[in-house]
Amino acid sequence: MELQSIAETFNKKYGDKTVSFGGRISQDFPRIPCGVFPVDFCLGGGLPHGRTSSVFGPPTGGKTTLAILYMIGAARICWRCYKYKWQCTCKMKEPLIKKSVLIDTEGAFDYDWACSLGLKDEDYVLVLPETGESAVDIAESCMRAEDCGFLVVDSLASLEPSVELDASAEDMQIGLQARLIAKLFRKVTSRIIGERKKGNMHAALFINQVRVKIGQHFSNPEDSAGGFAPKFAYSLAFRLGARRKENEDHESLARTALTIKKHKLRVLARRAEYVIAKENGEGYKVGDVVDGPTTIKFATDIGLIKAVDKKWLLGKKEFARKGDIITFLAENPEKFLSLKQLIIEMYKREHM
């Protein structure tokens, strides 16, 4: 018996793509863009479909905000061709749109802030589980839904085992939460793999918090909830932290630094910084992403924006000043997002 016949036997028994030969394995997974250029550029286009990702960091680091931006991005793409809805190349009449599921174990979802960022009511489903076990079961079940594409768990550190919930506060339970988190990853990862073989891609983002190891004096004491199991399960893990404000004049802008700690996929950079307006001021609305200058710089470096005869060209469109391009793109968000995606695709072709 040869490997080809064994592959055909088990693919028929357990589903297509259970056994694959080298040339038939996907070289890179499609991504979910969040629309923030430095973040999407750093991650190689966004969060990968068919994989699990993690974001962790200290309080007020922007973890939930970034998750909401990815939920918005998940609603902007077609889940057949994985391009923006206005760029959809499917032969179907309309792009395939899927919802996001946010499992809020903290019970602290800020609806007004999510709306200011651009999240629409029809784009997501909010789940408020009472126990960690119910959160695990709901997460695994949502992966079976045909109209669910993106799962967010906020956060792993708030998963509450039912045994701990029902017992007295004086009782000691060792490792209950870590075992529950490990079970969550096993169930969700297995479901993602099963759906991926059927051609039904899912993506999952797990938000975690920072803890400190007691008695760790000679090395980094920083740790995250769940033990070692989550760290092995992630395909992509990155840390967020609020960057110090350079001066008091920019308090209305939330400055965040992202650092990739683990990646099993191709990325374009290991660190990124971005800014989101959290208050009205400086000409920005609440929730505006301030990444125009960075995008213009990369577009100029790669040749998408050119200076010709004292004019600036973006494609076939002419501008008197370089700053006018930022104004034009801000007024045309779909063209702005398409430009960001094009820059990343060109860099990936040249540097990957």
N, C-alpha and C positions, 0 to 999 in steps of 0.2 A: 504494500500500500504506500502511495506517495503522499506528500504534504498537500498537493492539490485536491486529492480525493478526500483527505481528512478535513480540509477547509470547507469543502462543499457539504460534507456531512454535518459538521457542527454549525455552519451558517444556516442550514436548513432546520436544524434542531433548536438552536438558541437565537436565531435572528441574523439577518444579513449584517456583514461587517464585524461579526464576532471574531473571525480570523481573517486578517488582511495581510497581503504581501507588500513588500516595501514600496513599490512604485505606486500603490493605490492609497497610501497614507497621506492625509492632508499635510502640506508643508507649513501652513499658517492658518489660524482660525480667524474668521471674521470677527469684527469688534463692534462694541456698542460705544459710540462717542458721547461724551458729556457736553460737548460744545465749548469747553474751556481749552483753548489752544495749547497752553503749556502742559496741561495734564494729559490731553490726548496725544500730544507729540511724545511726551516722556514714556507713555505706556504703549507706544507703537500703534496708536489708533483708538485706544479705549479698552474697555473690559472685554475679555475674550468670551465668545459663545462656547458652550459645551465645556466650560471649566468653572472652577470655584476661585474666588478672589477674596482678599481680606484687606480691610483698612483699620488701623488702630492708632491710638495716640492719646494725648492728655485732654482734659476738659477744654471746651471752647476751641478745639482745633479744626473744626469744620467737617467732621466725619459725616454727620447726618446731612449736612448741606450738600456735600459731594454725592452722597447716595441719591438725594432728590434730583440732582442734576443728571445723574445716570438714568433715573426713572423717566425723566423728560426726554433724554436721548433715545431710550428704548421705544418711546411712543412716536419718535420721528422717523424711524427706519422701517423699511419693508422687510419682513422676516422670511422672504423667499430669496431675494437677491442681496439683502443686507446693505442696501444703499438707502440714502434719504428718500422719503416718499416722492419728492418732486424730481428725483433722478431715477425713479424705479424703471428697470428694464424688463420686468416680467411681462409675459405674454397675456397675463390675466388683465381684466379691465381695471381692477383697483389693487393697490398694494395690500399685502397682508399685514395687518396691525395686531399686535398682542399687548396685553396689559402687564403691569408690574404688580407684584404682591409685596407689601411691606408688613412684616411681622414685628410689631412694636412691643417688645417685652418690657420696655421701660414705661410705657404709657405716657410718653412725653412728646408726641408728635405735634408740631406747631403748624396748624393748617394755614394760618395767615402767611407765615414765612414761606411755606411751600408754594402758595398761590403767587406770592410776589416774585418767586424765582421762575414761575411759568408753568408749574404743574397743574394740569386740568383734572377735573373730577372724573372724567371718563377714562383717564389713563392708568388708574391704579385701584387696588383693593387694599384696605387697611384691616389688619388682623390684630386683635388685642387678646392674647391668650392669658389665662389665669395661672397656668402651670407650665413648666418647661416641657413636660411630656406632651401636652396638647400642642405646644409650639412645634415640636419635632414632627408629630403626626400631620399637622396642617401643612408644614413645609414640604414634606414628602408627597402629600396628596396633591398639592398645587402643581408639582412637577408633572403630574399626569394630565392636567387640564390643557386642552388644545389652544386656548386663547391666553395662556400664561407663558410669558417668555423670560421674565426677569424676576428673581427673588432677592429680597433684602431682609436680613435679620438684624435688628437693632435693639439690643446688642447681646452678644454671647454672655457677657458678664452678668446680665440681668436674668438669665434663664433660672427659674426657681424650681428645683425638684419638688414633687408633691410630698415626698416623705419629709423633707425639711419644712414644708409649709404646714403640714398637719401636726408635726411634733412640737414639743415644747422648746422654747429658746435655750433652755439649759442643756438639752441633749446635744451630743457631739456626733456629727455625721462627717466621715472623712471621705473626700473624693467623690461625693455624689454629683456635684456639678460638672467636674471634669469628665466623668463617665457619661453623663448626659450629653455633653457637647461632642464627645467622641462618637456617640451613637447618632447624633444629628448629622455629622459629616459622613458617616458610613451610609446612612439611608439616602441622603440627598445626592451624594456622589454616585451611588449605584443607580439612582433614578435618572440622573443626568446622562450617564453613559448609556443606559437603556433607551432613552428617548433620542439620544444622538445617533444611535445606530438606525433608528427609524427615520432619520432626517428631520426630527423635530428638535431644533436647538434650544437650549436653555442656558442662562447665565445666572450665577448666584454671587452675591456680595454679602460678606459677613462683617459686621462692625464689632470691634472689640475695644476694650478699655485697657489702660495701663495700670499695672500693679507694681509693687515694690517688694523684692525679696528681703525678708527680715534677716539681719546679720550679715548682709553682703557688703563688705567694706572695701574690698580691693579690686572690684570689677564693676561693670554696669549692673546695678540692682534692678533695672527695669525689666518687667515681665508682663505677660498678658494672661487673662483667665483661660482655663481649659487645659493647662498642662502642655505636653508635647504633641498630642494628637492633631490639633488644628495646624500647627506649624508644618507638619509633614503633608497634610492634605491639600494645602493651598497650591494653586498653580501660579498665583501672583499675590504678593503681599507687600503693602507699602504703608508707611507711617506718615501721618499728618500732624502738623504742629503749627500753632499761631506764631508768626514771625514778629519780632519786636518792631514796634512802630518807630520809624526814623525820626519823626517829629510830631508835634501835637496837631499840626494842620491837617493830618490825614486820618483822624480818628473815625471818620465815617466809612473808611474802607477797611475791610477785613483782609489782612494779608496772611496768606497761608503758604507753608513750605511742604512739599511732598518729597519723600525719599523712598525709593524702592529698596526693600530688604530681601526679597526673594522673587525670582521669576524663572519659570520654565518655558517662557515664550520669548520671542524676539521683542526687544524694546529699543528705543532710540536714545534714551538718556536715563540717568540714574536719579536725577533730582530736578524738580521744577518748582517755580513759585508763581502764584496767581493772586488776583485781587478781586473781591466781590463787594459791591456797595451794600452796606447794612443799614444805612440811613440816607435820607434825602440830603443832597448837598453836592457841591462841586460839579453840578451839571448832570449828575447821575440819579436814576431812580433806584429805589430799594430792590435789590436782587440783580442789578446790572453786573455783567461780567466785564471787567476792564482788562481786555487783552488785545485791543486794537493795535497799539504800537508794536507789540511783540510779533503779532501776525504779519504786519506790514514789513518788519525787518526780515523775517524769514522768507516772505514772498519776494522781496527784493534780492536777497542773496541767491535764491534759486532761479531767478529770471522771470518770474510771473509778473513782476512790476518793473517797468523800465523807464528810464529818463531819455526822452528823444526831443531834441529841439526845444529845450527849456519847458517841456511838458512831461507829464507823467502818464504812462499808459498802463492800464489794467485790462488785458485782453485787447479789445478794439476801442475801449472807452478812454477818452482823454480827460485829464484833470490839470488844472493850473498849478495846484500845489499838492504836495504829498499828503498834507493834513486833510485835504478834501476827500481823499480815498477812504479815510477812516469814517468821515461823516456819511459818505455814500453807503458804505458797508453797514453802518449802524442803522441806516434807514431801510436797508434790504437784508434782513437777517438770514434769509434762505441763501442768498449769494455769499454772505459772509461765512456761513457754515460750510458751504460747498468749497469755498476757497481754502478754508482750514483743512478740510479733508484732502483736497488735491495736493497741498503742500506736504502733508504727511505721506501720502502715497508716493510722491516723487522722491522724498528722502528715503523711504523704505526700498525703492528700486535701486537707488544709488549706493546706499550704505549697508544694505542687508544682503 
